[in-house]
Amino acid sequence: MTTIYDTCRSHGLVRPREGRILGGVCAGLGERFGLEPWIARLLFVLILFVIPGSQILIYPILWIVMPPVDPGPGPASPVTLDKPFPHQPS
């Protein structure tokens, strides 16, 4: 069974790490539909004039439903704070 995140990812609806202002919803929608993020934001605001108050419902729902872009490979070794750094004087 696929999750909502998997379905959104398969359709290209993800929140990018770059180009986001608040949650990355408009930037993700812009990437999905081939628009610049500022154009997607402008269209999102213009829809507010057509359907007042819709963004108050739509934006948070999309923020929850749209997964972030896969972070990719992590660092080679995790940083731990229980050992002192080698360059610290003792």
N, C-alpha and C positions, 0 to 999 in steps of 0.2 A: 504494500500500500504506500503510495507516495504522499508526502506531506505537502502542506501549502507552500513551504519554502522550496521544495523540489519543483513543484509546478511553476512557481514564479521564476525560478532560475532557468527552467527549460524554455520559458517564453521570453527570457532576457530582461525580466523585471528585477533588477538588483539595485541596491543603494551603493554608489561608488564611494571610494575613500577620498578622491579628489574632486573638487568642484562643488562640494556641498556647503550649504550655509547652515541649515538647521539639522535636518535628519537625512538629507540626501534624496528625498522623494522626488522632487522636481528634476534634479540632476539625473536620477535614474530613469525617470520617464522620458527625459530629453534624449538620453543615450539610446533607449529602446526604440524611440520613433525617429531617430536621426536628427535631432534638433540640438542646438546649443543650449546649455543650462539656462541662460538668461531668457531665451525665447520660451522655454518650457515654463519658467516662473511667470513671465508676462502673460502667457495663455492661462495659467492657473489663476492669476489675479483677475483677468478679464472674465473668466467663468463666474467669478464672484458676483459680477454685475448682472449676469444672466440668471443665476440661481443663488440669491443671497443666503449666506450662512452655510453653503454646501462644504466649503473648505474646512469648517470647524469639525465636520464629521469625516470628510474624505481623507484629509491629510493624516490625522492620527491613525486611522485604520490602515492606510497604505504604509505608514511608518512601521506598524506592527507586522503587517503581512509581507512586505518586501524584505528579503534577507539582505544582509550586507554582502559585498563582494568577498569571495573566499580570501582569507588573509594570506594564503600562500605558505611556503615553508617558513617555519619559525627560526629563531636563532639556534646556532649549533649547540650551545650549552646554556642552560638557564642560569640566570644571575641569582645567587643566594646571598643573603645578608648575614648569615651566621659565621662566615669566615671574613677576616679583614682583607682588604685589597692589598695586593703585593707591594704597591708603591707607597703605602702608608708607613710612616716611621713608627717603630715600636718603642 
